[in-house]
Amino acid sequence: MPGKKKSRPVLSGLVVLGLVAASGYLTLELRAQEERGVTEVRDVGVLDGTRAKTAGAAANPSEQRWSRLENPARSVLRGADGQVKAVLTDGARTATLKGPARTFAEPASTSSKVSTTDWVRLLPKRWTKDAQNSTWFKEWYAEYATSREDDVFAFAFQYVAGAAPRKDAQGLVVAGDANFGPLNTSGAEGGDLRLEQSDFYDFLGTPYPFRDGAVGTPEALRARSLDCSGYIRMVMGYRARYPLMSSDTSGDGLPRTANGMARSGEGTDVLPLTGIAAKDRPSAIDQLQPGDLVFFKLDTRTGQRLDHVGMVLGHDTEGHLIFVSSREEVNGPTIGDIGGVSRLDGNGYYAKTLRSAKRL
């Protein structure tokens, strides 16, 4: 009997611990369910396209210092405090600048959140060594060093699930929740869920005249749709103004397909393409930085062609390197986990199928 009396407090303690644990589990589950709503982009005020320069925000040129790094060859600007302010890569037009922190999240399809101070913009010319001494760069940097005007990342998230429509000065809808493409109704065995070949002008719903004389004609069936390469062409080309080719072979600029982009001479190869087999997966991805285009080999049916492209967004709050791309499983642009986790590190679906990367 004395033994039973002594065991009661222990038993009661175990019951209490069990109830607390169960309560904690249910709380986490409910919180997870509550968080998985529509796509969220925090700090929206930073993404609204306004330009706000604070007095004295731009550092005195005499307090800045430039250095050179290799693999790939690039120029790095640091402030008086030693912190990186800009990275500019030889042969590329994308510049990574430091600015206010932003958080990108897509709770409907992933728990990942990317908080970043990186802002990616296009230079008016390809970067070359010592270009920091040129007039064109000094004028460009003075305009954008502290600008909050929409950058490449802001453009990219204006097409994810739940994104509101945006119109240009002429009233044309240039952004908003985008599909990947129309449903594939052919019923062919092994066929894709959705059809590819939806380019940026299909989303816009208006003809687009290319510089080589060709005209992109939109299909009504593909309205508000962007396949993976069409999405990159919309963000980097139509919105950020990188030149666009009408196909993979005609004109100059960014080609039409993922394979064309990966194998083109545009920009600078950060992870050179060595092949499409599993053994050709890059052994390290340390060279990647926000804004880089990443190319994948997902489908054996496409032969020697690379068949998917995305853009590096940055590290999420758990330290994983995340990319954004348009996918048929989610039906549009996403950083989500549906159809494969959007991580470039580790051994997930996309990490294992990564084959190359370039900086435009």
N, C-alpha and C positions, 0 to 999 in steps of 0.2 A: 504493500500500500504506500509506504513512504516513497518508493521508487516512482510510482505513478504520479504522485503529487509533484515531484521534481520535474517530470517530463512535460507537464502542461505548459509552462512558459516557453519551452523550446518549441513545442508544437504550435503554440499561438504565434510565436515569432515567424515560423516557417509559413504559416497561413497568411500572415500580413505581408511577408516578402513576396509570396506568390501573387497576392492581389495587386501589390504595387507593380510587380513586373507585368502582369496582364494589363493593368491600366496603362502603363507606359507603352506597351506594344500597341494597344488599341488607339492610343493618342497619336502615335507615329503613323499608324495606318490611316486614320482619319485625316491627319495633316497632309499625308501624301496624296490622298484623294482630293482634298481641297485645293492643293497646289496645282494639280494637273488640269488646268483649265485652258483658256485660250492662250495663244502665244504672247509672251510678255517681253517687252524691251524696256528696261528701267532707264531712268534718266532721260526720258523722252525729250525734255527741254533741250538737251544737248544735241538731239538728233533732228531738230525741227528746221534745220537749214539756215538758222540765223547766224550772223557773224558777230562775235563779241570779242573785242580786243581790249584788254585792260591796260591802263596807263602804265608804262614802264615794264610791261610783261616781257617784251622782247629783250634778250640779254644784250649788253654792250658787246659789239664784235671783239673788242680787245680782251674780253673776259671769256671768250669761247676758244676752243682749240680743236683742231682737226687731227685725225689719225687715220692710218690705213690698216685694213685687215684683209686677209686672203681667204680663199675657199668659201664663197667666191670673193673676188677682188672688190672692195667697197671702201667708201669713205664714211667715217663716223664723226659726228659733231657732238662734243661734250660741253656742258656749261661750266661756269666757274666752280660749281659744287662737284664736278666730276661725273655727273649723271648724263646719260645719253639723251640727246635732244633730237637727233636725226640720223638715219642710216640710208645711204644712197649707194646703189650697186652699179658697177661698171656695166654698160650695155643695156641697162634697164631704165624704165621711166617711172616705175613705182617707187615712191619715197615713203619711208616709215617715220612719222613724226610723233613726238610725245605731246600729249594733251590731257584734258580732263578725263577722269575715269568714267567708263561706261560699263554696264552689265547687260549681256545678251542672254536671254533664256527662252526656252520653248517647253513649258511645263506640260503641254498636251502630249508630248512624245519623248521627253527625256528629263532626268533630274539634273543634268549638267547645266552649269551656268558659267559663262566666260566673262570675267571682269578684267578689263584691259585699259591701259592708258595709251595704247597704240592707235594712231590715226593714219590711214593709208591713202595717199593722194598721188596723182599723176603729174610728173614733171612735164614741162613743155618740150623737152628734148631728152634724148638718152644721156645718162650720166657718163662722164669720163673723168679720169683722174685730174685733180686740180680744178674741176669745173666750179668749185666754190668761189673762185676768183673772178668768174665771168659776170657780166652785168645782168644777163638774163636770169641767172640763179639768184643773185642778190635781190633782184626785184621780186622774183617768185617767192623766195623765203620770207621776205618782209611782209608779203601779203598773207601767207598761210601759216607762219610759225605759231601764231596764237589764234587762228581762225577756228570757229565752230561750224562753219559751213559744212553741209553734208559731204562726207567722204565715202570711200568705197564700201566700208562696213555699213554705214547708214543706208546706202543704196541697197546692199545685199539683204538687209532685214526688212526692206519695204515690200518684199514679195513673199514672206513666210505666211503661214496660216494665220488668219485673223488680221493681217495688215490692211489698213484702211486705204481706199483708192486715193491717188494723188494725181492732180492735173498740172500740165505745164501752162505757160502763159497763153497758149492758143486754145486751151480747153481740152487737149488730148489727154486721156488717162494714160500716164506713163508708169504707174506703179500701183500695187495692190496685191491682195491674196492671189497667188498664181497657181495654176494647175501644172502638172508635168506634161500632160497631153491627153487626148481623147481616149476613151476606153477602146480596147482592141476587141471588136465584135466578130472577128473572123472565125473564132472557135478552133483554130489550128492547134494541134497538140504541141505542147512546149512553147506556145506563143507567149509573148509578153502581156502583162496585164493592161498596159497602156502603150499607145503608139508614140514613137520618138519623132524627131524632125520638126518640133515646134520651135521656131527661132524667135528672136526678139520682135520682129515685125508682125508675127502672128499674134503675140500678146497685144501689141499696139493696135492691130486691126487696120493698119494703113500701109500703103506701098512705101518701100524704102529704096531710094536711088543710091547704089554703091558707086564708088569712085571709078570703077572700071567700066561703067556704063550699064551694068546689069541692074535690074530692079527686083527687089524682093517683094513677092506678091503674097499677102496673107490669105490663109484659108479660114473661112468662117468656123469650120469644125474645130480649129485650134485656137480660137479666141481666148485670151487671158491664159495662154499656156506657154511654158518654157521648159524644154528638155534640159539636160545637164549642161551641154555646151551653149544652148540658147540662153540659158540663165547667166552664164559667165559673159557672153557677148552683150547681154543687156546691161549688166552691172559695169563691166570694164569698158565696153565699147559705147553703146548708145548713151549711157548715163555719165560715165567718166571720160568719154571722148577718145578712147584708144581707137586707132584706125581699124576698120573691119573689112575683111575679104568677103566676096559674095559666095565663095565656095572654099574648098581646100586648095584650089589650084589657080584661082583667078584673082588678080589684084594684089594689093599688099596690105599687111596688117594681121589681125587675128583671124585665123582660119575658122571654118564653120564647125568642124567636129572636134571631139576630144583628141582623136588620133592625129588630126591635122595640127592642132595646137601643140601637142607634145613633140611632134617631129619637125616643127617649123623652126626657122632661124630667129623667130621673135624673142626678144628678151634675153635673159641669161639662164643657162641650165644650172640649177642649184643641186639637183640630184640627177645626174645624167642618165639617160635611158640606155641600158645595156642589153635589154632583151625583155621578153614578155613572160617567160617561164617563172615558176615559183622561186627558182634559184637566183633569179635576177632582181628579187626584192632588195631595195637598198639596205645595206648593213647598219646604217646609222642615219638619223634624221635631225641631228643637231643643227645642220645648216639652215633648216627651214625657219622662216620668220612670217609673221602675219602678212597676209596679202599674196603669198606665193600660190601659184596654181599647182595642184597635185593631180596626178594621172594614175588610173587604175586599169587592171586587166581583170574583168569580172566574168566574162562570158566566153566560153570556148567556141561558140558559134561564130564569133567575129574574127576568127583566124589570127592573123598577126597584128590586128588592129587593137589599140588601146580603146576602151569603150566607156570610160567614165572620167569626168573631171570635176574638181571641187576647188575651194579656196580656203587656205589656212586662216582660221579666225584667231586662235591663241590657246593658251592653257586654261582649262576649267578650274574650278575651285578645289578639285581633287588632284590637280597636277597633270591631267591628261591633255595632250595636244589635240584640239578639236578642229574639224573643218566643216564648211557648209557647202551643200550642193543640192541640186534638184533631182528628186528620185521618184520613181513610179510608185513605190510602196506607200509613200506618204502622200503622193500626188502633189508634188511641188517642192520648193526650196525648204531645207530643214537642217538642223543640227541634231536631229532626233536619233533614237535607237531602233526605230522600226525598220526591219530589213537589214539591220547591221548597225552596231554602235559606231558613232562618228568619231572614233579615235584613230589617230595615226600611229600611236605607240601601242605596245603590247602585241597580242596575237589574235585580235578580233578580225572580222570579215574584211573590213576595209584596210586595216593595217597589213594584213597578209597579202592583199592584192595590190598594194601600192607599188608602182614601178618607176616613177620619175617625178620631177618637179622643176618648175621654172619660175623666174621672177620677170614679169613683163616690164 
